[in-house]
């Protein structure tokens, strides 16, 4: 419940709307009570055939309550739905804004479908808390108080009976159904997340599934998850049926008790007989306020589980939150320094007490065998992960004191796994520089050797590139990533295998372009291909998370070690290929 209370903060922005919706909801139920009570009195009084003028006030009351109930109900529904949609919109924006700022380390282990489930169905689940719990509970309290006050003036015992049974129906039945449904909501959220994952996985990998004949097994797995969810729905429906039975039983019991305590008063002459129907129907109408609370609390666990998932995804650690608040919003260049950094994935250490300085304005290449920790340096520099120990500094400032947004605005990254959005070429470029002109976009593409590619597109820059850029080859994706970096034009460049998947001619052209664009910039170049290494100011050789060699190209080839051996192997391979 603490988790759900945290989310009530979203209501503060709409507190007056919420208050108005609660008053309209209470007014709707009370108008219904008034309609039933005045109708009962009118029918009973009319049976005695009094002069029509004696009934005018009650006739007008029936009309008033009938019309006002319809108007109040419509207004309440309109306002409640408006609040709900505004809340969902704000919550999705808030959640996505928090999510994109999370380090990759925090999201490790989450599938993309799980995140999609959180953004969609888990956020949708939270509307149950606002629409079915918060407002109805307040409305029920108001109606119970008003009904008790009204009945007390006619029959204190009927008022007491109504109060007790309304309270039992509004609190006891919901607690019972919540208890009976315990565990179902959590299981539903988990199964729904698995089902989303299987569906997204099946859609994105449909070609591979056809190739390896996995369609039937995937279909059966999804069907099994559907059946498990359907079985949970059936169990929840049985509990809902029990809740409805108990709620109706409470209502009829309240009417029966009110009848028992009212009839003796009529017999004794202390109460007019025409009041009996009014009292009984007023008691019956008041149960509308508590009728659906049991169902709301029945599904409260699934709402709470969804909220837990959301908050677990985006709640930062206190230390991270404090450092982000203290950091300046602008980062100026400087030396990049790794000082005693230790880090690993899944209890497997990659870097051990690693130290390295990349001087400002110089080009540093980091080479080494696969798994030596080269890409990890980039991940730590971009704060995708946090080092276990040690510190990383830019211009003397530790990364922990630099907000992610400021850091990533100051560094141009060309990764070996370029992520492309299912959108147009233009929108995939302008994320690097929003508002860039067509001329700037075309210049960047030209420098990235993509001019001919764009010319062959049917709609030029506005051509969709397919789901996650599937219509583009690996080399085209790399060149698009380079075009983004060119557009960004920062003082620090970090490149991880930027020429992977490119042919030799395109690779040489791009290398020349990168060298020209980064002539006076700080460059961290991560690669296992020893191409044009003589162009770098310093070369670091990594092995098992530690630097084993460093120096210029000329210095390293004059020494025995991994660098000279690997360079020799590559030259032999190229000579064999050309022969």
C-alpha positions as CSV (number, residue, x, y, z in Angstrom):
1,X,0.0,0.0,0.0
2,X,3.0,2.3,0.6
3,X,3.8,2.1,-3.1
4,X,0.3,3.2,-4.1
5,X,0.4,6.1,-1.7
6,X,3.6,7.3,-3.4
7,X,1.7,7.5,-6.6
8,X,-1.1,9.7,-5.2
9,X,1.3,12.6,-5.7
10,X,0.1,12.6,-9.3
11,X,-3.3,13.7,-8.0
12,X,-1.9,17.0,-6.6
13,X,-1.9,18.6,-10.0
14,X,-5.6,17.8,-10.4
15,X,-6.7,18.1,-6.8
16,X,-9.6,20.6,-7.6
17,X,-10.8,18.4,-10.5
18,X,-10.6,15.3,-8.2
19,X,-12.5,17.2,-5.5
20,X,-15.2,18.2,-8.0
21,X,-15.4,14.6,-9.3
22,X,-15.8,13.3,-5.8
23,X,-18.6,15.8,-5.0
24,X,-20.3,15.0,-8.3
25,X,-20.1,11.2,-7.5
26,X,-21.5,11.7,-4.0
27,X,-24.2,14.0,-5.4
28,X,-25.1,11.3,-8.0
29,X,-25.6,8.6,-5.4
30,X,-27.4,11.0,-3.0
31,X,-29.7,12.1,-5.8
32,X,-30.4,8.4,-6.4
33,X,-31.2,7.9,-2.7
34,X,-33.4,11.0,-2.9
35,X,-35.2,9.8,-6.0
36,X,-36.0,6.4,-4.5
37,X,-37.0,7.9,-1.1
38,X,-39.3,10.6,-2.6
39,X,-40.8,8.1,-5.1
40,X,-41.6,5.7,-2.3
41,X,-43.2,8.5,-0.3
42,X,-45.2,9.8,-3.3
43,X,-46.6,6.3,-4.1
44,X,-47.5,5.7,-0.5
45,X,-49.1,9.2,0.0
46,X,-50.9,9.0,-3.4
47,X,-52.5,5.7,-2.3
48,X,-54.5,7.7,0.3
49,X,-55.9,10.0,-2.4
50,X,-55.1,13.4,-0.8
51,X,-55.7,16.7,-2.7
52,X,-53.2,17.0,-5.6
53,X,-51.8,20.3,-4.1
54,X,-50.6,18.3,-1.0
55,X,-48.4,16.2,-3.3
56,X,-46.9,19.0,-5.4
57,X,-43.8,19.4,-3.3
58,X,-43.0,15.7,-3.4
59,X,-43.8,15.5,-7.1
60,X,-41.4,18.4,-7.8
61,X,-38.8,16.6,-5.6
62,X,-39.1,13.4,-7.7
63,X,-38.6,15.4,-10.9
64,X,-35.7,17.3,-9.3
65,X,-33.9,14.2,-8.1
66,X,-34.5,12.3,-11.4
67,X,-33.1,15.1,-13.6
68,X,-30.3,16.0,-11.2
69,X,-29.1,12.4,-11.0
70,X,-28.8,12.2,-14.8
71,X,-27.0,15.5,-15.0
72,X,-24.7,14.7,-12.1
73,X,-23.9,11.3,-13.4
74,X,-23.0,12.6,-16.9
75,X,-20.8,15.4,-15.4
76,X,-19.1,13.0,-13.0
77,X,-18.3,10.5,-15.8
78,X,-17.0,13.2,-18.1
79,X,-14.8,14.7,-15.4
80,X,-13.6,11.3,-14.1
81,X,-12.6,10.2,-17.5
82,X,-10.8,13.5,-18.2
83,X,-8.8,13.1,-15.0
84,X,-8.0,9.5,-15.8
85,X,-6.7,10.2,-19.3
86,X,-4.7,13.2,-18.0
87,X,-3.2,11.0,-15.3
88,X,-2.3,8.2,-17.7
89,X,-0.7,10.7,-20.1
90,X,1.4,12.3,-17.4
91,X,2.4,9.0,-15.8
92,X,3.6,7.6,-19.2
93,X,5.6,10.8,-19.9
94,X,7.0,10.7,-16.3
95,X,7.9,7.1,-16.5
96,X,9.5,7.3,-19.9
97,X,11.4,10.4,-18.9
98,X,12.8,8.6,-15.9
99,X,13.4,5.4,-17.8
100,X,15.6,6.9,-20.5
101,X,17.8,8.4,-17.8
102,X,18.5,5.0,-16.2
103,X,22.0,3.5,-16.6
104,X,22.1,0.3,-18.6
105,X,23.3,-1.4,-15.5
106,X,20.0,-0.9,-13.8
107,X,18.1,-2.3,-16.8
108,X,20.2,-5.4,-17.2
109,X,18.0,-8.5,-17.3
110,X,14.9,-6.6,-18.6
111,X,13.7,-7.6,-22.0
112,X,12.4,-4.9,-24.3
113,X,8.9,-6.5,-24.1
114,X,8.9,-6.1,-20.3
115,X,9.6,-2.4,-20.7
116,X,6.9,-2.2,-23.3
117,X,4.5,-3.9,-20.9
118,X,5.4,-1.4,-18.1
119,X,4.8,1.6,-20.4
120,X,1.5,0.3,-21.6
121,X,-0.4,-2.2,-19.5
122,X,1.3,-1.6,-16.1
123,X,0.5,2.1,-16.3
124,X,-3.0,1.4,-17.5
125,X,-3.4,-0.8,-14.4
126,X,-2.8,2.1,-12.1
127,X,-6.0,3.8,-13.3
128,X,-7.8,1.2,-11.1
129,X,-6.3,2.8,-8.1
130,X,-7.5,6.3,-8.9
131,X,-10.8,5.5,-10.5
132,X,-12.0,2.5,-8.5
133,X,-10.4,3.0,-5.1
134,X,-9.6,6.6,-4.2
135,X,-12.7,8.4,-5.4
136,X,-15.2,5.6,-4.7
137,X,-13.9,5.3,-1.1
138,X,-14.4,9.0,-0.4
139,X,-17.8,8.9,-2.1
140,X,-18.8,6.0,0.1
141,X,-17.8,7.8,3.3
142,X,-19.8,10.9,2.3
143,X,-22.9,8.9,1.4
144,X,-22.8,6.7,4.5
145,X,-22.6,9.8,6.6
146,X,-25.4,11.6,4.8
147,X,-27.7,8.6,4.7
148,X,-27.2,8.0,8.5
149,X,-27.9,11.6,9.2
150,X,-31.1,11.6,7.1
151,X,-32.5,8.3,8.6
152,X,-31.7,9.4,12.1
153,X,-34.4,12.1,12.0
154,X,-37.0,9.4,11.2
155,X,-35.8,6.3,12.9
156,X,-32.5,6.2,14.9
157,X,-32.5,2.4,14.9
158,X,-32.9,2.2,11.1
159,X,-30.1,4.7,10.8
160,X,-27.9,2.6,13.0
161,X,-28.7,-0.6,11.1
162,X,-28.0,1.1,7.8
163,X,-24.7,2.6,9.1
164,X,-23.4,-0.8,10.4
165,X,-24.4,-2.8,7.3
166,X,-23.1,-0.1,4.9
167,X,-19.8,0.0,6.7
168,X,-19.6,-3.8,6.6
169,X,-20.4,-3.8,2.9
170,X,-17.9,-1.0,2.2
171,X,-15.0,-2.4,4.4
172,X,-15.6,-6.0,5.4
173,X,-16.5,-7.4,1.9
174,X,-13.6,-5.6,0.1
175,X,-11.2,-6.9,2.7
176,X,-12.5,-10.4,2.3
177,X,-12.3,-10.3,-1.5
178,X,-8.8,-8.8,-1.3
179,X,-7.8,-11.7,1.0
180,X,-9.3,-14.3,-1.3
181,X,-7.7,-12.9,-4.4
182,X,-4.2,-12.6,-2.8
183,X,-1.5,-13.8,-5.2
184,X,-3.7,-13.7,-8.3
185,X,-2.8,-10.1,-9.1
186,X,0.9,-10.7,-8.9
187,X,0.6,-13.7,-11.0
188,X,-1.4,-11.9,-13.6
189,X,1.2,-9.1,-14.0
190,X,4.0,-11.7,-14.3
191,X,2.1,-13.7,-16.9
192,X,1.1,-10.6,-18.9
193,X,4.8,-9.6,-19.0
194,X,5.8,-13.0,-20.3
195,X,3.1,-12.9,-22.9
196,X,4.2,-9.5,-24.1
197,X,7.7,-10.8,-24.4
198,X,6.7,-13.8,-26.4
199,X,4.5,-11.7,-28.7
200,X,7.2,-9.0,-29.4
201,X,9.9,-11.7,-29.8
202,X,7.7,-13.5,-32.3
203,X,7.0,-10.4,-34.3
204,X,10.6,-9.2,-34.4
205,X,12.0,-12.6,-35.2
206,X,9.3,-13.8,-37.6
207,X,11.9,-14.4,-40.4
208,X,14.1,-16.4,-38.2
209,X,11.1,-18.4,-36.8
210,X,10.1,-19.3,-40.4
211,X,13.6,-20.2,-41.3
212,X,14.1,-22.6,-38.4
213,X,10.5,-23.8,-38.3
214,X,9.7,-22.5,-34.8
215,X,6.3,-21.0,-35.5
216,X,4.3,-23.9,-34.0
217,X,6.3,-24.1,-30.8
218,X,6.1,-20.4,-30.3
219,X,2.3,-20.5,-31.0
220,X,1.9,-23.2,-28.4
221,X,3.9,-21.3,-25.8
222,X,1.8,-18.2,-26.3
223,X,-1.4,-20.3,-26.2
224,X,-0.3,-21.8,-22.9
225,X,0.3,-18.3,-21.4
226,X,-3.2,-17.3,-22.7
227,X,-4.8,-20.3,-21.0
228,X,-3.0,-19.5,-17.7
229,X,-4.3,-15.9,-17.8
230,X,-7.8,-17.2,-18.7
231,X,-7.7,-19.5,-15.7
232,X,-6.7,-16.6,-13.4
233,X,-9.6,-14.6,-14.9
234,X,-12.0,-17.4,-14.1
235,X,-10.8,-17.5,-10.5
236,X,-11.2,-13.8,-10.2
237,X,-14.7,-14.0,-11.7
238,X,-15.7,-16.5,-9.1
239,X,-14.5,-14.2,-6.4
240,X,-16.4,-11.3,-8.1
241,X,-19.6,-13.5,-8.0
242,X,-19.1,-14.1,-4.3
243,X,-18.6,-10.4,-3.7
244,X,-21.8,-9.5,-5.6
245,X,-23.7,-12.1,-3.6
246,X,-22.4,-10.7,-0.3
247,X,-23.1,-7.1,-1.3
248,X,-26.6,-7.8,-2.4
249,X,-27.2,-9.9,0.8
250,X,-26.0,-6.9,2.9
251,X,-28.4,-4.6,1.0
252,X,-31.4,-6.8,1.5
253,X,-30.4,-7.5,5.1
254,X,-30.3,-3.7,5.8
255,X,-33.7,-3.2,4.2
256,X,-35.1,-6.1,6.3
257,X,-33.7,-4.8,9.5
258,X,-34.9,-1.3,8.7
259,X,-38.4,-2.8,8.2
260,X,-38.2,-4.7,11.5
261,X,-37.4,-1.6,13.5
262,X,-39.8,0.7,11.5
263,X,-43.1,-1.3,11.6
264,X,-43.4,-1.3,15.4
265,X,-43.1,2.5,15.3
266,X,-45.9,2.7,12.7
267,X,-48.1,0.4,14.9
268,X,-47.5,2.5,17.9
269,X,-48.4,5.6,16.0
270,X,-44.9,7.2,16.5
271,X,-44.3,7.1,12.7
272,X,-46.6,7.7,9.8
273,X,-47.1,4.7,7.5
274,X,-46.3,6.6,4.4
275,X,-42.7,7.0,5.7
276,X,-42.0,3.3,5.7
277,X,-41.4,3.0,1.9
278,X,-39.3,6.2,1.9
279,X,-37.0,4.8,4.7
280,X,-36.7,1.4,3.1
281,X,-35.9,2.7,-0.4
282,X,-33.5,5.3,1.1
283,X,-31.6,2.4,2.7
284,X,-31.6,0.4,-0.5
285,X,-30.4,3.3,-2.6
286,X,-27.5,4.2,-0.3
287,X,-25.8,0.8,-1.0
288,X,-24.9,2.0,-4.5
289,X,-22.0,3.8,-2.9
290,X,-20.4,0.6,-1.5
291,X,-21.6,-1.9,-4.1
292,X,-18.4,-2.0,-6.3
293,X,-15.7,-1.5,-3.6
294,X,-15.2,-5.2,-3.2
295,X,-14.3,-5.6,-6.9
296,X,-11.9,-2.6,-6.7
297,X,-10.0,-4.1,-3.8
298,X,-10.1,-7.5,-5.4
299,X,-7.8,-6.3,-8.1
300,X,-5.8,-4.0,-5.8
301,X,-2.9,-6.5,-5.7
302,X,-2.4,-6.4,-9.5
303,X,-2.4,-2.6,-9.3
304,X,0.1,-2.6,-6.5
305,X,2.4,-5.1,-8.3
306,X,2.3,-3.0,-11.4
307,X,3.2,0.1,-9.4
308,X,6.1,-1.8,-7.7
309,X,7.5,-2.8,-11.2
310,X,7.3,0.8,-12.4
311,X,9.0,2.3,-9.3
312,X,11.6,-0.4,-9.2
313,X,12.6,0.4,-12.8
314,X,13.0,4.2,-12.3
315,X,13.8,4.9,-8.7
316,X,17.5,5.9,-8.5
317,X,19.8,5.2,-5.6
318,X,20.1,8.1,-3.2
319,X,23.8,8.6,-4.0
320,X,23.2,8.7,-7.8
321,X,20.2,11.1,-7.3
322,X,22.3,13.4,-5.1
323,X,25.2,13.5,-7.5
324,X,23.0,14.3,-10.4
325,X,21.4,17.2,-8.6
326,X,24.8,18.7,-7.6
327,X,26.3,18.4,-11.1
328,X,26.5,21.3,-13.5
329,X,24.4,21.1,-16.6
330,X,27.3,21.9,-19.0
331,X,30.5,19.9,-19.5
332,X,33.6,21.5,-21.0
333,X,36.3,19.2,-22.5
334,X,39.5,18.1,-20.8
335,X,41.6,15.1,-20.2
336,X,39.7,11.8,-19.8
337,X,41.1,9.8,-16.8
338,X,40.4,6.3,-15.6
339,X,41.8,6.0,-12.1
340,X,42.0,2.6,-10.4
341,X,38.8,1.4,-12.1
342,X,37.4,-2.1,-11.3
343,X,34.3,-3.4,-13.0
344,X,32.6,-6.6,-14.0
345,X,29.4,-8.2,-15.4
346,X,27.5,-10.8,-13.5
347,X,30.3,-11.4,-10.9
348,X,32.9,-11.7,-13.7
349,X,35.6,-9.0,-13.4
350,X,36.5,-7.3,-16.6
351,X,38.7,-4.4,-15.5
352,X,41.1,-4.7,-12.6
353,X,42.5,-1.5,-11.0
354,X,42.6,0.0,-14.5
355,X,44.2,3.4,-15.0
356,X,44.5,5.4,-18.2
357,X,44.8,9.1,-19.3
358,X,43.5,10.3,-22.7
359,X,45.0,13.8,-23.1
360,X,42.7,16.5,-24.4
361,X,43.0,17.0,-28.2
362,X,44.9,13.7,-28.8
363,X,43.9,10.5,-30.5
364,X,44.1,7.3,-28.4
365,X,43.4,3.8,-29.7
366,X,42.6,0.9,-27.4
367,X,43.2,-2.5,-28.9
368,X,43.3,-6.0,-27.6
369,X,41.6,-9.4,-27.9
370,X,37.9,-10.0,-27.6
371,X,36.7,-9.8,-24.0
372,X,39.7,-7.7,-22.8
373,X,37.4,-4.8,-21.7
374,X,37.7,-2.4,-24.6
375,X,33.9,-1.8,-25.1
376,X,33.6,-1.6,-21.3
377,X,35.7,1.5,-21.3
378,X,33.1,3.2,-23.5
379,X,30.2,1.9,-21.4
380,X,31.7,3.3,-18.2
381,X,32.6,6.6,-19.9
382,X,29.0,7.1,-21.0
383,X,27.7,6.1,-17.5
384,X,25.8,3.2,-18.9
385,X,27.4,1.3,-16.0
386,X,29.0,2.4,-12.7
387,X,32.5,1.1,-11.8
388,X,32.7,-1.1,-8.7
389,X,35.6,1.0,-7.5
390,X,37.9,3.7,-8.7
391,X,36.9,6.9,-10.5
392,X,36.5,8.3,-14.0
393,X,37.1,12.0,-14.6
394,X,36.7,14.4,-17.5
395,X,38.6,17.7,-17.1
396,X,39.2,16.8,-13.4
397,X,35.5,16.3,-12.7
398,X,34.3,12.9,-11.6
399,X,31.5,11.4,-13.7
400,X,29.4,10.9,-10.6
401,X,29.1,14.6,-10.4
402,X,28.2,15.1,-14.1
403,X,24.5,14.6,-15.1
404,X,23.9,12.0,-17.8
405,X,22.3,14.6,-20.1
406,X,25.3,17.0,-19.9
407,X,27.7,14.1,-20.4
408,X,26.0,12.7,-23.4
409,X,25.7,16.1,-25.0
410,X,29.4,16.5,-24.8
411,X,30.5,13.2,-26.3
412,X,29.8,11.9,-29.9
413,X,29.6,8.1,-29.9
414,X,29.8,5.7,-32.8
415,X,29.0,2.3,-31.4
416,X,29.4,-1.1,-33.1
417,X,25.7,-1.8,-32.5
418,X,23.9,1.2,-33.9
419,X,20.3,1.5,-32.7
420,X,17.8,2.8,-35.3
421,X,14.2,3.8,-34.6
422,X,11.3,2.6,-36.7
423,X,11.0,6.0,-38.4
424,X,12.3,8.1,-41.3
425,X,15.9,8.7,-42.1
426,X,15.4,12.3,-41.2
427,X,14.1,11.6,-37.7
428,X,16.9,9.1,-37.1
429,X,19.4,11.8,-37.8
430,X,17.9,14.8,-36.0
431,X,18.0,13.0,-32.6
432,X,21.7,14.0,-32.8
433,X,20.8,17.7,-33.5
434,X,17.1,18.6,-33.2
435,X,16.2,21.3,-35.7
436,X,19.0,20.6,-38.1
437,X,18.4,21.9,-41.6
438,X,18.2,19.7,-44.7
439,X,21.5,21.1,-45.9
440,X,23.2,20.2,-42.6
441,X,21.7,16.7,-42.8
442,X,22.9,16.2,-46.4
443,X,26.4,17.5,-45.6
444,X,26.7,15.1,-42.7
445,X,25.5,12.2,-44.9
446,X,27.9,13.2,-47.6
447,X,30.8,13.2,-45.2
448,X,29.7,9.8,-44.0
449,X,29.8,8.5,-47.6
450,X,26.0,8.1,-47.7
451,X,25.2,10.6,-50.4
452,X,24.4,8.0,-53.1
453,X,22.4,5.9,-50.6
454,X,20.0,8.9,-49.9
455,X,19.7,9.7,-53.6
456,X,18.4,6.2,-54.3
457,X,15.7,6.5,-51.6
458,X,12.1,7.0,-53.0
459,X,11.4,9.9,-50.6
460,X,14.9,11.0,-49.7
461,X,15.3,12.0,-46.1
462,X,11.6,11.3,-45.4
463,X,11.9,7.6,-46.4
464,X,11.0,5.2,-43.6
465,X,14.0,2.8,-42.9
466,X,11.9,-0.1,-41.7
467,X,11.6,-1.7,-38.3
468,X,14.7,-0.8,-36.4
469,X,16.4,0.0,-39.7
470,X,16.1,-3.5,-41.1
471,X,16.1,-2.2,-44.6
472,X,19.7,-1.0,-44.2
473,X,22.8,-3.1,-44.3
474,X,25.3,-3.3,-41.5
475,X,27.7,-0.9,-43.3
476,X,24.9,1.6,-43.9
477,X,23.9,1.5,-40.3
478,X,27.5,2.3,-39.2
479,X,27.7,5.2,-41.7
480,X,24.4,6.6,-40.4
481,X,25.8,6.4,-36.8
482,X,28.9,8.4,-38.1
483,X,26.6,10.9,-39.7
484,X,24.9,11.4,-36.3
485,X,28.3,12.0,-34.7
486,X,29.2,14.5,-37.4
487,X,25.9,16.4,-36.8
488,X,26.6,16.5,-33.1
489,X,30.1,17.9,-33.6
490,X,31.4,17.7,-30.0
491,X,34.9,18.1,-28.6
492,X,35.1,14.4,-27.5
493,X,34.6,11.5,-29.8
494,X,34.3,7.8,-28.6
495,X,34.3,5.2,-31.4
496,X,33.8,1.5,-30.9
497,X,34.6,-0.4,-34.1
498,X,33.3,2.4,-36.3
499,X,34.4,0.8,-39.6
500,X,33.0,-2.7,-38.8
501,X,30.9,-4.2,-41.7
502,X,32.5,-1.8,-44.2
503,X,34.4,-2.7,-47.4
504,X,38.0,-1.7,-47.6
505,X,37.5,1.3,-49.9
506,X,34.6,2.8,-47.8
507,X,36.6,2.1,-44.7
508,X,39.6,4.1,-46.0
509,X,37.4,7.0,-47.1
510,X,35.6,7.1,-43.7
511,X,38.9,6.9,-41.8
512,X,40.1,10.0,-43.7
513,X,36.8,11.8,-43.0
514,X,37.0,11.0,-39.2
515,X,40.6,12.1,-39.0
516,X,39.8,15.4,-40.8
517,X,36.8,16.1,-38.5
518,X,38.5,15.1,-35.3
519,X,41.9,16.8,-36.0
520,X,41.8,19.0,-32.9
521,X,39.4,16.8,-30.8
522,X,39.8,14.2,-28.1
523,X,39.3,10.7,-29.6
524,X,39.0,7.4,-27.9
525,X,39.1,4.7,-30.6
526,X,38.3,1.1,-29.7
527,X,39.1,-1.5,-32.2
528,X,40.6,-5.0,-32.8
529,X,41.5,-4.1,-36.4
530,X,44.9,-2.6,-36.6
531,X,44.3,-0.3,-39.5
532,X,46.2,3.0,-39.9
533,X,47.5,2.8,-36.3
534,X,50.3,5.1,-37.3
535,X,47.8,7.9,-37.2
536,X,47.2,7.7,-33.5
537,X,49.1,9.6,-30.8
538,X,49.0,6.7,-28.4
539,X,48.0,3.1,-28.5
540,X,46.9,1.0,-25.5
541,X,46.9,-2.8,-25.6
542,X,44.5,-4.4,-23.2
543,X,44.5,-8.0,-22.1
544,X,42.3,-9.4,-19.3
545,X,41.3,-5.9,-18.2
546,X,44.8,-4.6,-17.8
547,X,47.1,-2.5,-20.1
548,X,50.0,-4.7,-21.2
549,X,51.5,-2.3,-23.8
550,X,51.3,1.4,-24.6
551,X,53.1,3.7,-27.0
552,X,53.0,4.9,-30.6
553,X,52.7,2.5,-33.6
554,X,56.5,2.8,-34.2
555,X,57.3,2.1,-30.6
556,X,55.0,-1.0,-30.4
557,X,56.2,-2.7,-33.5
558,X,59.7,-2.4,-32.3
559,X,58.8,-4.4,-29.2
560,X,57.9,-8.0,-28.8
561,X,54.3,-8.6,-27.7
562,X,50.7,-8.9,-28.6
563,X,50.6,-5.8,-30.9
564,X,53.4,-6.9,-33.2
565,X,52.2,-10.5,-33.3
566,X,48.6,-9.4,-34.2
567,X,49.8,-6.9,-36.8
568,X,51.8,-9.6,-38.4
569,X,48.9,-12.0,-38.5
570,X,46.7,-9.4,-40.1
571,X,49.3,-8.6,-42.7
572,X,49.7,-12.3,-43.5
573,X,45.9,-12.6,-43.8
574,X,45.6,-9.7,-46.2
575,X,48.5,-11.0,-48.3
576,X,46.9,-14.4,-48.5
577,X,43.6,-12.9,-49.5
578,X,45.1,-10.7,-52.2
579,X,47.0,-13.8,-53.6
